[in-house]
Amino acid sequence: MDTDTGIAYSNFMMDIDSYSYSVVSSVVAGGQTTITTSTPHNIVPGRIVVLDSSDLIFTVLSVTSNTLVLDGVVPGVPTLIQTDVNNFIDYQACYNIMVNVLNNDVNVFYSNYPLSTGFSEFEMPIVDYSKTQTTITLKTPLNLIFGEITLYKAIESTVLWNPVYFQDPSITKQVREGTMIFENSNFSRVQISYSTDLSPSFESITFEGDGLGVGDWGYFPFGTINWGGVAAPIPLRTLIPMRKQRCRFINVQFHHKIAFEKYAIYGFSLTYRLISPRGYR
């Protein structure tokens, strides 16, 4: 924008840049604080600043070349003042500073750009995370910005049924298909796992559910899926993993680990056929 010849103003980057200055004095009067910096500063009114390493933030009300008037009482005598560039409020302030300049620029034809006010919260299920890299992967991409998040810890639940022998544990079967039946499937992501006497380790199949909760509001056409409350009790049907099809008995496991989601299971069904009456060699 600074290089746009259609705009008279050309100091946008200077207005929203990150700054840090030493403080030589701090005077409190009338519920406001006047900070004097050791050198001329480039902080403009409207920016959000922080003093020293304090968690207190202040809005700059007015400035001169070496002073800043803040909208509150600064405790003690600070030694450093800097723009709080890691704070969403300062992001928003920088945006509004640019919008105000554009709305008052004599060369700009359109002069009714809206200001940014408030904020919107988004919720989204986490499908993966890395403790070593401190990263998380969301179920659906969101246009997030740098800032604080609230991480809700899920109550992990695992349902493991007794082995299914199909009436006779001595006969070899092929179990080709499984169906999980629900009264309420208001979840966004679950895993169903199978193991057998011949292949004891569980092999999981991940299902993406329709119960997307509040996080996906606006990400689907209205009326196409259930939203909030109770989701449709649609069964989850799948082929049994090939290594788990041949068995004398099979184990079924259901796993869920996402906060604020509910489910109610009726049970499951398995489709099988007999292969041989000889279950053992």
N, C-alpha and C positions, 0 to 999 in steps of 0.2 A: 504493500500500500504506500510505503514511503516513496516509491519510484513511479507511482501512478500520476501521470501528468494531468489527469482529470480532477485531481484533488488538490486543493490549495495547501493543505496541511501536510507536512512531511516528516513529523517526529513521532510517529506511532510507536516505533520500536523503542525509542528512548522513554516513552511514557510507561510502557509495560515491562521494561527490562528489570532484572534483579539488581538490587543495590544494598550496600552495607556501609555505614558510616560510624565513626567514633562520636560519642556524645561528650560535650564539655559542660553542659548545664541542663537542669530540668526544673521548671517552675510550674507549680500547681495553682490555679486560680479559677474560681467559678465552675468547678467540676471538670475542668479541662487541664491539659498539661502541654506546656510549650517546651519543646526540645530544641536545643541549639547544637548543631553539628560542628565538628572541627574544620570542615571544608564545605564549600558550596555543594549542595546535593541536587539530585535530579528526580526526586520523588514528587509526584503530583498529587493533588487532592483526590480523595476517593480510594487510594491504595490502602491495603491492609498491611500493618507493620507489627513486628514483634521486637521486644526489647530484651537484650541479653539472651539467656536460654529459658526465659519464662514462658509459661503456657498462655499468658495473657496476650490478647491481640487487640489492636486499636485501629480505628479508621482515621486517616489523615483528613482534617477538616479544611485547613488552609496552610499555605506555605509562603516563605520568603526564601531568599537565596541560601540562608544558613539556619532557618528555623522551620519547625513543623508544629502545628497545633493539633493535638490528638483528642479524641472524644471520650476521655476518661481520666481518672487519676492514676498516675504511674507511681507505684510504691518505691520509695528509696530513690537513689540516684543511679540510673543505668549507665553503662559504659559503651553500649553498642545498640544501634538501631538498624533494622534491616527489613526489607520487604518479605512478606510471608508467602513466598512463591509456591510452597507445598500445600497451601490451603485453598480449598475450592472457593472460599469467599473472595480471595484475592484474584483468582481466575475470573470470577464473575465481575469483580470490580474493574479489571482490565478490559473486559469485553464492553462494559458499559461506558468506560472512558472513551474507547474508540467509537462507539455508537453515538455518543454525545457530540464528538468532534464531527462525525459525518453529517449528523442532523443540522449542524450549524455551519457547515462548510459552504461557502458562496458558490463554489464551482460544481457542487453535486446537485443533480436534477432532483433526485428523490431524497426527501428529508424527513421521513417518518419511520425510520427503523425502530423497532421495538426494543426496549431494554430487557435485560434478563433479570427476573425476580424469582426468589424462592428456588426450590430444587425438587427433583423427582427421585424417589427411591425405587430401585429395581431389586427383585429377588430372582434367583436362578439356581437350580440344582447344580452341585459340583459333581463332576463325573470322574475327576482324577486330581491328585495333588502330589507335590514333591516337598518333603520336609527339608531335604538338603538344598534344593534350589529355591525354596519358599515360593512356589508357584502353584496356582490352581487352574484347572481346566473346566470351563462352564459347559452346560448342556447345549445352550444356544448362544451364539455371539451377541454381545451387547456393546453399545458405544459408550464404554466407561471411560472415565478420566482418572488421573492420579488423585488419590485421597484415601480416607479411612473407610474400612468396610466393617460390617458386623457379621461374624461367622457363627452360625447356629450349629451346635453340636447335635448330631442325630442320635436317636436311640436305636442302636443296631439290633435287629431282630433276625433270628434264624429259626426256621421250622424244619425239623427233621422227622420224617415218618419212620415207622417200623419197616423192616424189609418186606417186600411184596414177593410171596412165593408162588402165586397163582395156583394155590391149593396143593401143589406137590413140589417140594424142594428138590426132589431127585431127578426131575425131568429138565432137559435143556430146552430153553425157549429163545425166540427172537422177539425182543420188545422194540417195535419200530417207531412208535408214536406215543407222545404224552400230552395231556391237556390239564392245565391248572384251572380250577373253576372257582369263581369269586362271587361273593355277595356285593362287594364294593372294591373296585380297583382304582381308587383315587391315588395313584402313584405315577411318577414320571420315569422311574428306572428300577428294575428288579433283576435278580438272577435266579434261575432255576438250574439245579445241578443234579447229576445222576452218577451213581457208582454201582458196581455189581460185585458179586463174589469173585469173578474172574478178573475184574479190573477195579480194585478197591479205591483208587483215588477218584475224587469228585471232578467231573468235567462240567463247566458252567456254560449256560446260554443266557445272554443278556437281552432283556426285553425293554423296549421303550414304550411306556404306557401313555394313555390319553389324559390321565389326571395330572395336568400340568401346574395346578395351583395358581397362585397370584403372579408368579414370575413371568409367565408367558402371555399375560393379558396384552392384547394388541399384536400378537404374533400369529393369529389365526383368524379366519373369517368368522364373524359372529354366527353362532348357531351350528357350527360344524363339529364341535367337540364339547364335552361337558367341562364346565369351568366352575370351580368352587364347590363346596358341599360334597355331594356324593357322586362319584363317577359311574359310568355304565358298567355293569358286571359282565364285561366281555371276557370269555375264556382266553387263556394263552395256550396256543396249540403249537407243537413243534415236533420235528423228527428227533428221535433219540440219537445222540452222537454214535457213530459207527462202532467205536471201541466199547460202547456200553450196551449194545444191542443183544449180543449173545451172552446168556447168563442162566443161572439156576434161580437166582433172586436178584432184585434190583432195589436200590435205595433212592429216595427222592428227597431233595432239599430245596427250600425256598429261602432267599436272603434279600433283605431290604435295609438300606442305610441312607435315608435322606430325611432331614428334619421336616416337621409340619405335614407329613403325609400319612394317610391312614389306608388300611386295607382290611378286608374280612374274607377269609378263605373258607369255601365250602368243603373242598377236597380236591382230588385229582383222579384222572382215569388214565389207564395205560392200554394200548392196543398191542396184542402179542399173538404169536402162533407157536405151536409145538414143533420142535426140530427133531428131538430124539428122546426116547425113553431112558437112554443111558446118560445120566448126568455126570458120571465119573467113569474114567477109563480103568 
